[in-house]
Amino acid sequence: MSETALISIVAMLGWLVLAGSALASFRMGWSKFLQMALVWLAIFAGGFLLVGLFMDG
């Protein structure tokens, strides 16, 4: 593993901790958390599909 890849992994883990702590500060229930996670997953999946559609053409 190269040094650049290692730095990238550490940075991503740091961002994940930061995002997780921000989300935990809202103190919402698991059902609301799951609903928000699924909505964001759908948004990103739709974005990737749209980009894939336009990049193939």
mmCIF file of the N, C-alpha and C atoms, coordinates in Angstrom:
data_MODEL
# 
_entry.id   MODEL 
# 
loop_
_atom_site.group_PDB 
_atom_site.id 
_atom_site.type_symbol 
_atom_site.label_atom_id 
_atom_site.label_alt_id 
_atom_site.label_comp_id 
_atom_site.label_asym_id 
_atom_site.label_entity_id 
_atom_site.label_seq_id 
_atom_site.pdbx_PDB_ins_code 
_atom_site.Cartn_x 
_atom_site.Cartn_y 
_atom_site.Cartn_z 
_atom_site.occupancy 
_atom_site.B_iso_or_equiv 
_atom_site.pdbx_formal_charge 
_atom_site.auth_seq_id 
_atom_site.auth_comp_id 
_atom_site.auth_asym_id 
_atom_site.auth_atom_id 
_atom_site.pdbx_PDB_model_num 
ATOM 1   N N  . MET A 1 1  ? 0.857   -1.176 0.000   1.00 0.00 ? 1  MET A N  1 
ATOM 2   C CA . MET A 1 1  ? 0.000   0.000  0.000   1.00 0.00 ? 1  MET A CA 1 
ATOM 3   C C  . MET A 1 1  ? 0.903   1.240  0.000   1.00 0.00 ? 1  MET A C  1 
ATOM 4   N N  . SER A 1 2  ? 0.590   2.160  -0.877  1.00 0.00 ? 2  SER A N  1 
ATOM 5   C CA . SER A 1 2  ? 1.421   3.352  -0.989  1.00 0.00 ? 2  SER A CA 1 
ATOM 6   C C  . SER A 1 2  ? 1.096   4.338  0.137   1.00 0.00 ? 2  SER A C  1 
ATOM 7   N N  . GLU A 1 3  ? 1.982   5.287  0.316   1.00 0.00 ? 3  GLU A N  1 
ATOM 8   C CA . GLU A 1 3  ? 1.801   6.292  1.361   1.00 0.00 ? 3  GLU A CA 1 
ATOM 9   C C  . GLU A 1 3  ? 0.582   7.163  1.078   1.00 0.00 ? 3  GLU A C  1 
ATOM 10  N N  . THR A 1 4  ? 0.350   7.456  -0.192  1.00 0.00 ? 4  THR A N  1 
ATOM 11  C CA . THR A 1 4  ? -0.806  8.273  -0.572  1.00 0.00 ? 4  THR A CA 1 
ATOM 12  C C  . THR A 1 4  ? -2.117  7.565  -0.245  1.00 0.00 ? 4  THR A C  1 
ATOM 13  N N  . ALA A 1 5  ? -2.186  6.262  -0.498  1.00 0.00 ? 5  ALA A N  1 
ATOM 14  C CA . ALA A 1 5  ? -3.384  5.498  -0.192  1.00 0.00 ? 5  ALA A CA 1 
ATOM 15  C C  . ALA A 1 5  ? -3.631  5.461  1.313   1.00 0.00 ? 5  ALA A C  1 
ATOM 16  N N  . LEU A 1 6  ? -2.582  5.317  2.091   1.00 0.00 ? 6  LEU A N  1 
ATOM 17  C CA . LEU A 1 6  ? -2.717  5.285  3.540   1.00 0.00 ? 6  LEU A CA 1 
ATOM 18  C C  . LEU A 1 6  ? -3.227  6.619  4.078   1.00 0.00 ? 6  LEU A C  1 
ATOM 19  N N  . ILE A 1 7  ? -2.698  7.719  3.557   1.00 0.00 ? 7  ILE A N  1 
ATOM 20  C CA . ILE A 1 7  ? -3.162  9.043  3.971   1.00 0.00 ? 7  ILE A CA 1 
ATOM 21  C C  . ILE A 1 7  ? -4.626  9.234  3.599   1.00 0.00 ? 7  ILE A C  1 
ATOM 22  N N  . SER A 1 8  ? -5.008  8.753  2.431   1.00 0.00 ? 8  SER A N  1 
ATOM 23  C CA . SER A 1 8  ? -6.395  8.863  1.991   1.00 0.00 ? 8  SER A CA 1 
ATOM 24  C C  . SER A 1 8  ? -7.341  8.076  2.905   1.00 0.00 ? 8  SER A C  1 
ATOM 25  N N  . ILE A 1 9  ? -6.943  6.891  3.299   1.00 0.00 ? 9  ILE A N  1 
ATOM 26  C CA . ILE A 1 9  ? -7.766  6.068  4.193   1.00 0.00 ? 9  ILE A CA 1 
ATOM 27  C C  . ILE A 1 9  ? -7.918  6.739  5.552   1.00 0.00 ? 9  ILE A C  1 
ATOM 28  N N  . VAL A 1 10 ? -6.839  7.266  6.085   1.00 0.00 ? 10 VAL A N  1 
ATOM 29  C CA . VAL A 1 10 ? -6.891  7.945  7.385   1.00 0.00 ? 10 VAL A CA 1 
ATOM 30  C C  . VAL A 1 10 ? -7.786  9.179  7.306   1.00 0.00 ? 10 VAL A C  1 
ATOM 31  N N  . ALA A 1 11 ? -7.680  9.929  6.225   1.00 0.00 ? 11 ALA A N  1 
ATOM 32  C CA . ALA A 1 11 ? -8.521  11.113 6.055   1.00 0.00 ? 11 ALA A CA 1 
ATOM 33  C C  . ALA A 1 11 ? -9.997  10.735 5.956   1.00 0.00 ? 11 ALA A C  1 
ATOM 34  N N  . MET A 1 12 ? -10.307 9.682  5.211   1.00 0.00 ? 12 MET A N  1 
ATOM 35  C CA . MET A 1 12 ? -11.693 9.235  5.085   1.00 0.00 ? 12 MET A CA 1 
ATOM 36  C C  . MET A 1 12 ? -12.250 8.761  6.425   1.00 0.00 ? 12 MET A C  1 
ATOM 37  N N  . LEU A 1 13 ? -11.448 8.069  7.204   1.00 0.00 ? 13 LEU A N  1 
ATOM 38  C CA . LEU A 1 13 ? -11.895 7.646  8.530   1.00 0.00 ? 13 LEU A CA 1 
ATOM 39  C C  . LEU A 1 13 ? -12.153 8.858  9.427   1.00 0.00 ? 13 LEU A C  1 
ATOM 40  N N  . GLY A 1 14 ? -11.311 9.871  9.305   1.00 0.00 ? 14 GLY A N  1 
ATOM 41  C CA . GLY A 1 14 ? -11.527 11.100 10.067  1.00 0.00 ? 14 GLY A CA 1 
ATOM 42  C C  . GLY A 1 14 ? -12.827 11.781 9.688   1.00 0.00 ? 14 GLY A C  1 
ATOM 43  N N  . TRP A 1 15 ? -13.110 11.863 8.393   1.00 0.00 ? 15 TRP A N  1 
ATOM 44  C CA . TRP A 1 15 ? -14.377 12.456 7.942   1.00 0.00 ? 15 TRP A CA 1 
ATOM 45  C C  . TRP A 1 15 ? -15.571 11.634 8.413   1.00 0.00 ? 15 TRP A C  1 
ATOM 46  N N  . LEU A 1 16 ? -15.418 10.304 8.423   1.00 0.00 ? 16 LEU A N  1 
ATOM 47  C CA . LEU A 1 16 ? -16.500 9.436  8.888   1.00 0.00 ? 16 LEU A CA 1 
ATOM 48  C C  . LEU A 1 16 ? -16.783 9.671  10.373  1.00 0.00 ? 16 LEU A C  1 
ATOM 49  N N  . VAL A 1 17 ? -15.751 9.817  11.173  1.00 0.00 ? 17 VAL A N  1 
ATOM 50  C CA . VAL A 1 17 ? -15.932 10.106 12.599  1.00 0.00 ? 17 VAL A CA 1 
ATOM 51  C C  . VAL A 1 17 ? -16.600 11.465 12.787  1.00 0.00 ? 17 VAL A C  1 
ATOM 52  N N  . LEU A 1 18 ? -16.164 12.455 12.019  1.00 0.00 ? 18 LEU A N  1 
ATOM 53  C CA . LEU A 1 18 ? -16.754 13.787 12.109  1.00 0.00 ? 18 LEU A CA 1 
ATOM 54  C C  . LEU A 1 18 ? -18.236 13.777 11.727  1.00 0.00 ? 18 LEU A C  1 
ATOM 55  N N  . ALA A 1 19 ? -18.565 13.102 10.638  1.00 0.00 ? 19 ALA A N  1 
ATOM 56  C CA . ALA A 1 19 ? -19.962 13.022 10.209  1.00 0.00 ? 19 ALA A CA 1 
ATOM 57  C C  . ALA A 1 19 ? -20.805 12.236 11.214  1.00 0.00 ? 19 ALA A C  1 
ATOM 58  N N  . GLY A 1 20 ? -20.245 11.161 11.753  1.00 0.00 ? 20 GLY A N  1 
ATOM 59  C CA . GLY A 1 20 ? -20.972 10.371 12.738  1.00 0.00 ? 20 GLY A CA 1 
ATOM 60  C C  . GLY A 1 20 ? -21.245 11.131 14.020  1.00 0.00 ? 20 GLY A C  1 
ATOM 61  N N  . SER A 1 21 ? -20.279 11.921 14.469  1.00 0.00 ? 21 SER A N  1 
ATOM 62  C CA . SER A 1 21 ? -20.496 12.695 15.688  1.00 0.00 ? 21 SER A CA 1 
ATOM 63  C C  . SER A 1 21 ? -21.509 13.822 15.451  1.00 0.00 ? 21 SER A C  1 
ATOM 64  N N  . ALA A 1 22 ? -21.503 14.392 14.265  1.00 0.00 ? 22 ALA A N  1 
ATOM 65  C CA . ALA A 1 22 ? -22.500 15.422 13.947  1.00 0.00 ? 22 ALA A CA 1 
ATOM 66  C C  . ALA A 1 22 ? -23.893 14.812 13.914  1.00 0.00 ? 22 ALA A C  1 
ATOM 67  N N  . LEU A 1 23 ? -24.007 13.624 13.346  1.00 0.00 ? 23 LEU A N  1 
ATOM 68  C CA . LEU A 1 23 ? -25.299 12.945 13.286  1.00 0.00 ? 23 LEU A CA 1 
ATOM 69  C C  . LEU A 1 23 ? -25.774 12.535 14.675  1.00 0.00 ? 23 LEU A C  1 
ATOM 70  N N  . ALA A 1 24 ? -24.857 12.097 15.516  1.00 0.00 ? 24 ALA A N  1 
ATOM 71  C CA . ALA A 1 24 ? -25.218 11.690 16.873  1.00 0.00 ? 24 ALA A CA 1 
ATOM 72  C C  . ALA A 1 24 ? -25.694 12.870 17.710  1.00 0.00 ? 24 ALA A C  1 
ATOM 73  N N  . SER A 1 25 ? -25.260 14.070 17.373  1.00 0.00 ? 25 SER A N  1 
ATOM 74  C CA . SER A 1 25 ? -25.658 15.243 18.154  1.00 0.00 ? 25 SER A CA 1 
ATOM 75  C C  . SER A 1 25 ? -27.141 15.569 17.980  1.00 0.00 ? 25 SER A C  1 
ATOM 76  N N  . PHE A 1 26 ? -27.764 15.051 16.929  1.00 0.00 ? 26 PHE A N  1 
ATOM 77  C CA . PHE A 1 26 ? -29.190 15.289 16.726  1.00 0.00 ? 26 PHE A CA 1 
ATOM 78  C C  . PHE A 1 26 ? -30.062 14.419 17.628  1.00 0.00 ? 26 PHE A C  1 
ATOM 79  N N  . ARG A 1 27 ? -29.521 13.354 18.173  1.00 0.00 ? 27 ARG A N  1 
ATOM 80  C CA . ARG A 1 27 ? -30.204 12.438 19.096  1.00 0.00 ? 27 ARG A CA 1 
ATOM 81  C C  . ARG A 1 27 ? -31.552 11.964 18.573  1.00 0.00 ? 27 ARG A C  1 
ATOM 82  N N  . MET A 1 28 ? -31.535 11.450 17.348  1.00 0.00 ? 28 MET A N  1 
ATOM 83  C CA . MET A 1 28 ? -32.772 10.931 16.773  1.00 0.00 ? 28 MET A CA 1 
ATOM 84  C C  . MET A 1 28 ? -32.834 9.423  16.967  1.00 0.00 ? 28 MET A C  1 
ATOM 85  N N  . GLY A 1 29 ? -34.011 8.877  16.822  1.00 0.00 ? 29 GLY A N  1 
ATOM 86  C CA . GLY A 1 29 ? -34.194 7.439  16.996  1.00 0.00 ? 29 GLY A CA 1 
ATOM 87  C C  . GLY A 1 29 ? -33.631 6.663  15.812  1.00 0.00 ? 29 GLY A C  1 
ATOM 88  N N  . TRP A 1 30 ? -33.553 5.339  15.992  1.00 0.00 ? 30 TRP A N  1 
ATOM 89  C CA . TRP A 1 30 ? -32.994 4.491  14.943  1.00 0.00 ? 30 TRP A CA 1 
ATOM 90  C C  . TRP A 1 30 ? -33.846 4.495  13.684  1.00 0.00 ? 30 TRP A C  1 
ATOM 91  N N  . SER A 1 31 ? -35.163 4.582  13.846  1.00 0.00 ? 31 SER A N  1 
ATOM 92  C CA . SER A 1 31 ? -36.027 4.561  12.662  1.00 0.00 ? 31 SER A CA 1 
ATOM 93  C C  . SER A 1 31 ? -35.821 5.818  11.816  1.00 0.00 ? 31 SER A C  1 
ATOM 94  N N  . LYS A 1 32 ? -35.686 6.955  12.461  1.00 0.00 ? 32 LYS A N  1 
ATOM 95  C CA . LYS A 1 32 ? -35.432 8.204  11.733  1.00 0.00 ? 32 LYS A CA 1 
ATOM 96  C C  . LYS A 1 32 ? -34.046 8.173  11.089  1.00 0.00 ? 32 LYS A C  1 
ATOM 97  N N  . PHE A 1 33 ? -33.073 7.635  11.810  1.00 0.00 ? 33 PHE A N  1 
ATOM 98  C CA . PHE A 1 33 ? -31.723 7.519  11.263  1.00 0.00 ? 33 PHE A CA 1 
ATOM 99  C C  . PHE A 1 33 ? -31.720 6.622  10.026  1.00 0.00 ? 33 PHE A C  1 
ATOM 100 N N  . LEU A 1 34 ? -32.404 5.497  10.099  1.00 0.00 ? 34 LEU A N  1 
ATOM 101 C CA . LEU A 1 34 ? -32.467 4.568  8.970   1.00 0.00 ? 34 LEU A CA 1 
ATOM 102 C C  . LEU A 1 34 ? -33.174 5.208  7.783   1.00 0.00 ? 34 LEU A C  1 
ATOM 103 N N  . GLN A 1 35 ? -34.233 5.952  8.049   1.00 0.00 ? 35 GLN A N  1 
ATOM 104 C CA . GLN A 1 35 ? -34.956 6.638  6.978   1.00 0.00 ? 35 GLN A CA 1 
ATOM 105 C C  . GLN A 1 35 ? -34.043 7.650  6.281   1.00 0.00 ? 35 GLN A C  1 
ATOM 106 N N  . MET A 1 36 ? -33.309 8.433  7.046   1.00 0.00 ? 36 MET A N  1 
ATOM 107 C CA . MET A 1 36 ? -32.396 9.416  6.456   1.00 0.00 ? 36 MET A CA 1 
ATOM 108 C C  . MET A 1 36 ? -31.275 8.735  5.675   1.00 0.00 ? 36 MET A C  1 
ATOM 109 N N  . ALA A 1 37 ? -30.760 7.634  6.188   1.00 0.00 ? 37 ALA A N  1 
ATOM 110 C CA . ALA A 1 37 ? -29.694 6.908  5.497   1.00 0.00 ? 37 ALA A CA 1 
ATOM 111 C C  . ALA A 1 37 ? -30.189 6.362  4.164   1.00 0.00 ? 37 ALA A C  1 
ATOM 112 N N  . LEU A 1 38 ? -31.406 5.837  4.143   1.00 0.00 ? 38 LEU A N  1 
ATOM 113 C CA . LEU A 1 38 ? -31.955 5.314  2.892   1.00 0.00 ? 38 LEU A CA 1 
ATOM 114 C C  . LEU A 1 38 ? -32.219 6.418  1.880   1.00 0.00 ? 38 LEU A C  1 
ATOM 115 N N  . VAL A 1 39 ? -32.673 7.571  2.349   1.00 0.00 ? 39 VAL A N  1 
ATOM 116 C CA . VAL A 1 39 ? -32.892 8.697  1.439   1.00 0.00 ? 39 VAL A CA 1 
ATOM 117 C C  . VAL A 1 39 ? -31.573 9.143  0.821   1.00 0.00 ? 39 VAL A C  1 
ATOM 118 N N  . TRP A 1 40 ? -30.514 9.262  1.638   1.00 0.00 ? 40 TRP A N  1 
ATOM 119 C CA . TRP A 1 40 ? -29.218 9.670  1.098   1.00 0.00 ? 40 TRP A CA 1 
ATOM 120 C C  . TRP A 1 40 ? -28.651 8.614  0.160   1.00 0.00 ? 40 TRP A C  1 
ATOM 121 N N  . LEU A 1 41 ? -28.865 7.359  0.473   1.00 0.00 ? 41 LEU A N  1 
ATOM 122 C CA . LEU A 1 41 ? -28.416 6.286  -0.405  1.00 0.00 ? 41 LEU A CA 1 
ATOM 123 C C  . LEU A 1 41 ? -29.114 6.381  -1.759  1.00 0.00 ? 41 LEU A C  1 
ATOM 124 N N  . ALA A 1 42 ? -30.425 6.652  -1.744  1.00 0.00 ? 42 ALA A N  1 
ATOM 125 C CA . ALA A 1 42 ? -31.167 6.800  -2.988  1.00 0.00 ? 42 ALA A CA 1 
ATOM 126 C C  . ALA A 1 42 ? -30.690 8.011  -3.785  1.00 0.00 ? 42 ALA A C  1 
ATOM 127 N N  . ILE A 1 43 ? -30.391 9.110  -3.105  1.00 0.00 ? 43 ILE A N  1 
ATOM 128 C CA . ILE A 1 43 ? -29.894 10.308 -3.793  1.00 0.00 ? 43 ILE A CA 1 
ATOM 129 C C  . ILE A 1 43 ? -28.564 10.015 -4.488  1.00 0.00 ? 43 ILE A C  1 
ATOM 130 N N  . PHE A 1 44 ? -27.632 9.395  -3.775  1.00 0.00 ? 44 PHE A N  1 
ATOM 131 C CA . PHE A 1 44 ? -26.328 9.111  -4.378  1.00 0.00 ? 44 PHE A CA 1 
ATOM 132 C C  . PHE A 1 44 ? -26.439 8.061  -5.482  1.00 0.00 ? 44 PHE A C  1 
ATOM 133 N N  . ALA A 1 45 ? -27.268 7.035  -5.284  1.00 0.00 ? 45 ALA A N  1 
ATOM 134 C CA . ALA A 1 45 ? -27.441 6.017  -6.324  1.00 0.00 ? 45 ALA A CA 1 
ATOM 135 C C  . ALA A 1 45 ? -28.050 6.642  -7.581  1.00 0.00 ? 45 ALA A C  1 
ATOM 136 N N  . GLY A 1 46 ? -29.031 7.512  -7.403  1.00 0.00 ? 46 GLY A N  1 
ATOM 137 C CA . GLY A 1 46 ? -29.621 8.197  -8.552  1.00 0.00 ? 46 GLY A CA 1 
ATOM 138 C C  . GLY A 1 46 ? -28.614 9.075  -9.261  1.00 0.00 ? 46 GLY A C  1 
ATOM 139 N N  . GLY A 1 47 ? -27.783 9.769  -8.495  1.00 0.00 ? 47 GLY A N  1 
ATOM 140 C CA . GLY A 1 47 ? -26.745 10.598 -9.100  1.00 0.00 ? 47 GLY A CA 1 
ATOM 141 C C  . GLY A 1 47 ? -25.744 9.780  -9.892  1.00 0.00 ? 47 GLY A C  1 
ATOM 142 N N  . PHE A 1 48 ? -25.322 8.649  -9.332  1.00 0.00 ? 48 PHE A N  1 
ATOM 143 C CA . PHE A 1 48 ? -24.381 7.788  -10.057 1.00 0.00 ? 48 PHE A CA 1 
ATOM 144 C C  . PHE A 1 48 ? -25.019 7.232  -11.320 1.00 0.00 ? 48 PHE A C  1 
ATOM 145 N N  . LEU A 1 49 ? -26.299 6.876  -11.252 1.00 0.00 ? 49 LEU A N  1 
ATOM 146 C CA . LEU A 1 49 ? -26.975 6.367  -12.449 1.00 0.00 ? 49 LEU A CA 1 
ATOM 147 C C  . LEU A 1 49 ? -27.087 7.445  -13.521 1.00 0.00 ? 49 LEU A C  1 
ATOM 148 N N  . LEU A 1 50 ? -27.420 8.649  -13.129 1.00 0.00 ? 50 LEU A N  1 
ATOM 149 C CA . LEU A 1 50 ? -27.521 9.742  -14.102 1.00 0.00 ? 50 LEU A CA 1 
ATOM 150 C C  . LEU A 1 50 ? -26.169 10.041 -14.751 1.00 0.00 ? 50 LEU A C  1 
ATOM 151 N N  . VAL A 1 51 ? -25.150 10.092 -13.950 1.00 0.00 ? 51 VAL A N  1 
ATOM 152 C CA . VAL A 1 51 ? -23.808 10.341 -14.504 1.00 0.00 ? 51 VAL A CA 1 
ATOM 153 C C  . VAL A 1 51 ? -23.405 9.204  -15.431 1.00 0.00 ? 51 VAL A C  1 
ATOM 154 N N  . GLY A 1 52 ? -23.685 7.975  -15.037 1.00 0.00 ? 52 GLY A N  1 
ATOM 155 C CA . GLY A 1 52 ? -23.369 6.830  -15.888 1.00 0.00 ? 52 GLY A CA 1 
ATOM 156 C C  . GLY A 1 52 ? -24.128 6.849  -17.201 1.00 0.00 ? 52 GLY A C  1 
ATOM 157 N N  . LEU A 1 53 ? -25.371 7.297  -17.148 1.00 0.00 ? 53 LEU A N  1 
ATOM 158 C CA . LEU A 1 53 ? -26.172 7.382  -18.370 1.00 0.00 ? 53 LEU A CA 1 
ATOM 159 C C  . LEU A 1 53 ? -25.595 8.405  -19.337 1.00 0.00 ? 53 LEU A C  1 
ATOM 160 N N  . PHE A 1 54 ? -25.237 9.569  -18.827 1.00 0.00 ? 54 PHE A N  1 
ATOM 161 C CA . PHE A 1 54 ? -24.760 10.651 -19.685 1.00 0.00 ? 54 PHE A CA 1 
ATOM 162 C C  . PHE A 1 54 ? -23.311 10.436 -20.122 1.00 0.00 ? 54 PHE A C  1 
ATOM 163 N N  . MET A 1 55 ? -22.538 9.694  -19.352 1.00 0.00 ? 55 MET A N  1 
ATOM 164 C CA . MET A 1 55 ? -21.148 9.464  -19.729 1.00 0.00 ? 55 MET A CA 1 
ATOM 165 C C  . MET A 1 55 ? -21.040 8.381  -20.806 1.00 0.00 ? 55 MET A C  1 
ATOM 166 N N  . ASP A 1 56 ? -21.996 7.465  -20.869 1.00 0.00 ? 56 ASP A N  1 
ATOM 167 C CA . ASP A 1 56 ? -21.956 6.411  -21.887 1.00 0.00 ? 56 ASP A CA 1 
ATOM 168 C C  . ASP A 1 56 ? -22.331 6.953  -23.265 1.00 0.00 ? 56 ASP A C  1 
ATOM 169 N N  . GLY A 1 57 ? -23.207 7.967  -23.298 1.00 0.00 ? 57 GLY A N  1 
ATOM 170 C CA . GLY A 1 57 ? -23.699 8.474  -24.574 1.00 0.00 ? 57 GLY A CA 1 
ATOM 171 C C  . GLY A 1 57 ? -22.737 9.377  -25.184 1.00 0.00 ? 57 GLY A C  1 
# 
